[in-house]
Amino acid sequence: MFVSVAMIIIGIVLAAWGLPASHSLKKPLDILAALAVLCGVVIALLGVLLLTVPDFFKG
C-alpha cells in the first residue's frame, strides 16, 4: 500500500514538473522533461492500479 501511494505521488510530481519545464527549457533538455511527463503518468497510473487491485500482477 505504501509503495503504491508513493508511486502515485512521485508520478504526479514528475508530471507537474515536466509539463512547464518541457515548454521553458532549451532544445535538448525539453525532450527529457517531456519524457519525465510520460514516465510520471505511467508511474501514477501503475500506482493507482496497484492500489485498487493489489494482486494484479500475481496472476
N, C-alpha and C positions, 0 to 999 in steps of 0.2 A: 504494500500500500504506500509506504513512504517513497519507494523508488518511482512509482507511477506519478505521484504528486510532484516529486522533484523533476521528473521528465516534462510534465505539463508546464511547470514554472520556467524551466530552462528553455523550453520551446517558445513560450510567449516572449521571454526576454530576448532571445535571438531574433525573432520576427520583428519585435518592436525596435530593436537597434538597427536591424538590417534595412528596413523599409526606408527610413530617411537617409541612412548612410549610402544606400545604393544610388540615390539621386544627387548627393552632395560631394561624394568622393571623386577623385580623379580617375582616369580611364582604367588602369589595371586593377585598382582596389575596389571599384564599384562592382566588378564581377564577383569578388569574394563576398561582398556584402549581400549581393543577390543570392549567392549560394547559401549564405547564412540564413536568409529568409526561408529558402526552400527546406533546409535542414531543420530549422525551428518549427515549421509547420508539420513536417513529418514526425519529429520527436514529440510534439504536443499531441498530435493525433494518436500516435502509438501509446502515449501515456494515458490518454482517455480510454483507449481500447483496453489496456491492461487494468485500468481502474474499474471499468464496468464489467469486464469478463476476465477475471483473474487467471483462469485456466485455459486461455485461448490457444496458447502455443504448446500446451501439453498433450494435445491430441485427444 
